[in-house]
Amino acid sequence: MELSRKVMQIQPSATLKISSQAKQMIADGVDVINLGIGEPDYQTPANIKQAAIDSINNGQASFYTPATGLPALKQAISQRIEADHHYHFDPSQIVVTNGAKLALFTLFQVIINPGDEVLLPVPYWVSYSEQVKLANGTPVEVGTDRQLRFTVADLEAQRTPHTKALVLNSPQNPSGLVFSRAELTAIMNWAVQHDVLVIADEIYEKLLYNGNQFTSVLELGAENMAHIVLINGVSKAYSMTGWRIGYAAGPKAIMAKMGVVLGHASSNPAAVSQYAAIEAFSGDQSSVETMRQGFEQRLNELYPLIAGLPGFKMPAGKPAGAFYLFPDVTEALRLTGYADATAFCTAVLSEAHVGLVPGEAFGLPGHIRLSYATDMASLRKAYQRIHDFMDKKIATQAK
């Protein structure tokens, strides 16, 4: 049977592929340190877990909910956004989904017609481009400078009559880049002028380090809001990756159609997860800061180690947010004799037993992504393994 041509052009998620390989090696008894997946190693905070348990015990979690989420959860999300960014979304402007990934997927299904183009500044999260393709759209890469930043001129160079949207991820996966208020203002002015929808993926907004500040596009003026869809969720800030709760917030017409699609696609997010998310958004927030401080300590210790590896360069400097390092390893590839970052990461996993993700998956060859969302002892061990791998390969090349 012939499969869908649309599906045949889709590439597997590189991060999930690496993680699957690493987990299989672990199951086979290999001591692998997996730095390839963006998953906090912290437990979900106790108050959130208790809210889920309570919803089970009192019978609330046993039934369907509205397709777009519990009214109480949408209200909690609205209040959290207003507390954090001083902008009010009516609950009817919020759609809750099975993870932020499904929010993005559903949004692309709703806004894209065949031939529509979506701008993706490089590097970009692995699933953006594939989700655009699944919606019969065309992903268009936007070049960035050595610091991985882009300007309105870069956007304008790629804009065509078919440009429908721009995905703006800050703090950024994979680089940890955070856009300034001035940069965001210029981008939003350009988007409004040219009627381009800005898809603001702010899933890492709580994870900022070393005094760096985060500005949400929601803070730049109500006149922009017809051109913004916010994407966020509980996975990163509240260490709830397994609970699968994300959301989109934006213009009512778009949200209403997302609800129609979700009604046919997934019915509703798991009820128990929704009750947990209510507590995440409305309950004690101190655990967020505790985890942020932990990530900051790891970043500050790991960054100079990785930056000091032979052939590893950090042209963008120390990341300001998220929990990734994204070094340029072009010189490391030359020193070790590997053709590209994919081959390099494959060798590091098989020989040094450390899971990394090649930059090709993020639209930027010659780079690798590693996550520091694991304990410091494992990070130190992973660094030493990569260090020893590099020494061995460089010595072999020199013979």
C-alpha positions in Angstrom: 0.0 0.0 0.0 1.3 3.5 -0.9 1.7 5.7 2.1 0.9 9.4 2.3 3.4 11.4 0.4 3.1 14.1 3.1 4.1 11.6 5.8 6.9 10.2 3.7 8.7 13.5 3.7 8.7 13.9 7.5 11.8 13.1 9.5 11.7 11.4 12.9 12.3 13.7 15.9 16.1 13.7 16.4 15.9 14.3 20.1 13.5 11.4 20.6 15.5 9.2 18.3 18.7 9.8 20.3 16.9 9.3 23.6 15.4 6.0 22.3 18.8 4.7 21.3 20.3 5.8 24.6 17.5 4.1 26.6 17.9 0.9 24.6 21.6 0.9 25.3 20.8 1.4 29.0 18.3 -1.5 28.8 21.1 -3.6 27.3 23.3 -2.9 30.3 25.4 -0.1 28.9 26.2 2.9 31.2 24.9 5.7 29.1 24.5 9.3 30.1 21.8 10.8 28.0 22.2 14.5 27.4 20.0 14.4 24.3 16.5 15.1 25.6 15.1 18.2 27.1 13.6 16.8 30.3 14.2 18.2 33.8 15.5 15.5 36.2 13.6 17.0 39.1 10.5 15.3 40.4 7.2 17.1 39.9 6.6 19.2 43.0 4.8 17.5 45.9 1.8 20.0 45.9 1.1 19.3 42.3 1.3 15.5 42.7 -1.1 15.8 45.7 -3.6 17.8 43.6 -3.6 14.9 41.1 -4.1 12.3 43.8 -6.9 14.3 45.3 -8.7 14.5 41.9 -8.5 10.8 41.6 -9.7 10.1 45.2 -12.6 12.5 44.9 -13.7 11.1 41.5 -13.1 14.3 39.5 -10.5 12.6 37.2 -12.8 9.8 36.0 -14.6 11.7 33.3 -14.2 13.5 30.0 -13.6 17.3 30.2 -14.3 19.9 27.5 -12.0 19.4 24.5 -10.2 22.6 25.1 -9.7 22.0 28.8 -11.4 22.4 32.1 -12.8 25.9 32.7 -11.0 26.1 36.0 -7.6 25.3 34.3 -8.2 27.9 31.6 -9.0 30.4 34.4 -5.8 29.4 36.2 -3.7 29.9 33.1 -5.3 33.3 32.4 -4.5 34.4 36.0 -0.9 33.1 35.8 -0.3 35.0 32.5 -1.8 38.2 33.9 0.3 37.9 37.1 3.5 37.3 35.1 3.0 39.5 32.1 0.2 42.0 32.9 -2.0 40.9 30.0 -5.4 39.4 30.3 -6.7 36.6 28.1 -10.3 35.6 28.4 -10.6 31.9 29.1 -12.3 31.6 25.7 -9.0 32.7 24.2 -7.1 29.7 25.7 -6.9 26.1 24.4 -5.4 23.4 26.6 -3.7 20.5 24.8 -1.8 17.2 25.4 1.5 19.1 25.7 2.7 22.2 24.0 3.8 20.2 21.0 0.1 19.4 20.2 -0.8 23.0 20.7 1.7 23.9 17.9 0.6 21.0 15.7 -3.0 22.0 16.0 -2.3 25.6 15.4 -0.4 24.9 12.2 -3.4 22.7 11.0 -5.7 25.7 11.6 -3.7 28.5 10.1 -1.9 27.0 7.1 -3.2 26.5 3.6 -1.1 24.7 0.9 1.8 26.8 -0.1 1.8 29.1 3.0 5.2 29.7 4.4 6.4 29.8 8.0 9.6 31.6 8.9 12.0 29.6 11.2 15.1 31.5 12.4 17.9 29.0 12.8 18.6 27.2 15.0 15.0 26.0 15.7 13.4 23.2 17.6 13.3 20.0 15.7 9.5 19.6 15.4 8.7 23.1 14.0 9.6 22.3 10.4 8.1 18.9 10.3 4.8 20.1 11.8 4.6 22.9 9.2 5.1 20.2 6.5 2.4 18.0 8.0 0.0 21.0 7.6 0.9 21.3 3.9 3.0 24.4 4.6 6.5 25.3 3.7 9.1 26.0 6.4 11.5 28.8 5.4 14.8 29.1 7.3 15.9 32.6 8.3 19.7 33.0 8.6 21.2 34.3 11.8 24.6 35.9 12.7 27.4 34.2 14.7 25.6 35.1 17.9 22.5 33.3 16.5 20.5 36.5 16.4 18.5 37.8 13.5 17.1 41.2 12.5 14.1 42.5 10.8 16.2 42.8 7.6 16.8 39.0 7.8 13.1 38.4 8.1 12.3 40.8 5.3 14.8 39.0 3.1 12.8 35.8 3.4 9.3 37.3 3.3 7.1 36.6 0.3 3.4 37.0 -0.5 3.0 33.5 0.9 4.5 34.3 4.4 1.9 33.4 7.0 3.7 33.2 10.3 7.0 33.5 12.2 7.9 31.1 15.0 9.7 33.0 17.8 11.2 30.9 20.5 12.6 32.8 23.5 14.4 31.5 25.6 15.4 29.4 22.6 15.8 25.7 22.2 18.6 24.7 21.4 20.8 27.7 22.1 19.4 29.2 25.3 19.3 32.6 23.5 16.9 35.2 25.0 15.7 38.1 22.8 15.8 41.6 24.3 12.8 43.9 24.5 14.2 46.1 21.7 14.7 43.1 19.4 11.1 41.8 20.2 9.7 45.3 19.6 11.3 45.5 16.2 10.1 42.0 15.3 6.5 42.7 16.4 6.4 46.0 14.5 7.5 44.2 11.4 5.0 41.4 11.9 2.1 43.8 12.4 3.1 45.9 9.4 3.2 42.8 7.1 0.2 40.9 8.7 2.4 38.0 9.8 1.3 35.9 12.8 4.0 35.6 15.5 3.9 32.2 17.2 5.6 32.9 20.5 6.9 29.7 22.0 7.8 30.8 25.6 7.9 27.3 27.2 11.3 28.1 28.9 10.2 31.6 30.2 10.9 30.7 33.9 14.4 29.4 33.3 16.6 32.5 33.1 20.1 32.6 34.6 22.8 34.9 35.9 20.7 38.1 36.1 19.3 37.8 32.5 15.8 39.1 32.1 12.9 37.7 30.1 10.5 39.8 28.1 7.3 38.3 26.8 5.8 39.5 23.5 2.6 40.0 25.6 4.3 42.9 27.3 4.8 45.0 24.2 1.4 46.5 23.7 -2.2 45.4 23.2 -2.1 46.6 19.6 0.0 43.6 18.8 -2.3 40.9 20.1 -4.2 40.2 16.9 -0.9 39.0 15.5 0.3 36.8 18.4 -0.4 33.2 19.5 1.3 32.3 22.7 2.5 28.7 23.3 3.4 27.5 26.7 2.9 24.6 29.2 3.9 23.0 32.4 6.6 20.6 31.2 9.8 22.7 31.8 9.1 25.2 34.6 7.2 22.7 36.8 9.1 19.5 35.7 5.9 17.9 34.4 7.0 16.5 31.0 5.1 13.2 31.6 1.8 14.9 32.5 1.4 16.4 28.9 -0.3 19.7 29.5 0.4 22.6 27.2 -1.7 25.5 25.9 -2.2 28.1 23.2 -3.6 31.6 23.8 -4.5 34.0 21.2 -7.3 35.4 18.9 -10.7 33.9 19.6 -11.3 32.9 16.0 -8.1 30.8 15.9 -8.7 29.3 19.3 -12.2 28.3 18.3 -11.0 26.4 15.3 -8.3 24.7 17.3 -11.0 23.5 19.6 -12.9 22.0 16.6 -9.8 20.2 15.5 -9.0 18.9 19.0 -12.6 17.7 19.4 -12.0 15.3 16.5 -8.3 14.5 17.2 -7.9 14.0 21.0 -11.2 14.8 22.8 -9.4 16.3 25.8 -6.2 16.2 27.8 -6.1 13.6 30.6 -8.3 14.9 33.4 -5.9 14.0 36.2 -3.2 16.0 34.5 -5.5 19.0 34.1 -6.2 19.0 37.9 -2.5 18.8 38.5 -1.9 21.7 36.2 -4.4 23.9 38.0 -2.3 23.5 41.1 0.9 24.2 39.1 -0.4 27.5 37.8 -2.2 28.7 40.9 -0.4 27.1 43.8 2.9 27.7 45.5 5.5 28.8 43.0 8.6 28.4 45.2 9.6 25.1 43.5 10.1 26.9 40.2 12.8 29.1 41.7 14.4 26.1 43.5 14.7 24.3 40.2 15.9 27.4 38.3 18.7 27.9 40.8 19.7 24.3 40.4 19.9 24.7 36.6 21.9 27.9 37.0 24.5 26.2 39.1 24.9 23.4 36.6 25.2 25.9 33.7 27.9 27.9 35.5 30.0 24.8 36.2 29.5 22.9 32.9 29.8 25.9 30.5 33.6 26.5 31.0 34.3 22.8 30.8 32.5 22.3 27.5 33.8 25.6 26.1 37.3 24.3 26.9 37.1 21.1 24.9 39.3 21.0 21.8 37.5 22.5 18.8 34.4 23.5 20.8 33.4 27.1 20.4 30.7 29.2 22.0 30.3 32.2 19.7 27.0 33.2 21.3 28.6 33.1 24.8 27.0 31.6 27.9 23.3 30.8 27.4 20.9 33.1 29.1 18.0 30.6 29.5 16.5 27.2 28.9 18.9 24.3 29.8 21.0 23.5 26.8 24.5 24.2 25.4 24.8 24.5 21.7 28.5 24.6 20.8 29.9 25.1 17.3 32.0 21.9 16.8 33.2 22.6 13.2 36.8 22.6 14.4 36.2 19.5 16.6 34.9 17.7 13.5 38.1 18.6 11.6 40.3 17.5 14.5 38.6 14.1 14.9 38.0 13.4 11.2 34.2 13.2 11.2 32.2 14.5 8.2 29.4 16.1 10.1 27.9 16.5 13.6 25.5 13.5 13.0 28.5 11.2 12.5 30.2 12.7 15.5 27.2 12.3 17.8 26.7 8.7 16.7 30.3 7.9 17.6 30.1 9.7 20.9 27.0 7.6 21.8 28.4 4.3 20.7 32.0 4.8 22.0 31.8 7.3 24.9 28.2 6.4 25.9 27.0 10.0 26.0 23.8 11.0 24.2 24.0 14.3 22.2 21.9 15.7 19.4 23.5 16.9 16.1 22.9 20.5 15.0 21.5 19.3 11.6 18.3 18.5 13.4 18.0 22.2 14.4 18.8 23.6 10.9 22.4 24.4 11.9 25.0 21.9 10.9 28.4 21.9 12.6 26.8 22.3 16.0 25.6 19.9 18.8 23.1 20.3 21.5 23.6 18.9 25.0 21.2 19.2 27.9 22.3 20.0 31.4 18.9 19.0 32.9 20.5 16.2 34.9 22.6 15.9 38.1 26.0 17.5 38.3 27.8 14.3 39.0 26.5 12.8 35.7 27.4 16.0 33.8 30.9 15.9 35.1 31.2 12.3 34.1 29.7 13.0 30.7 32.2 15.9 30.2 35.1 13.6 31.1 33.9 11.0 28.6 33.7 13.5 25.8 37.1 14.9 26.8 38.7 11.5 26.6 36.9 10.7 23.4 38.3 13.9 21.8 41.8 13.1 23.0 41.7 9.6 21.6 40.3 10.7 18.2 42.7 13.6 17.8 45.6 11.4 18.6 44.4 8.8 16.1 44.1 11.5 13.4 47.6 12.8 14.1 49.2 9.4 13.4 
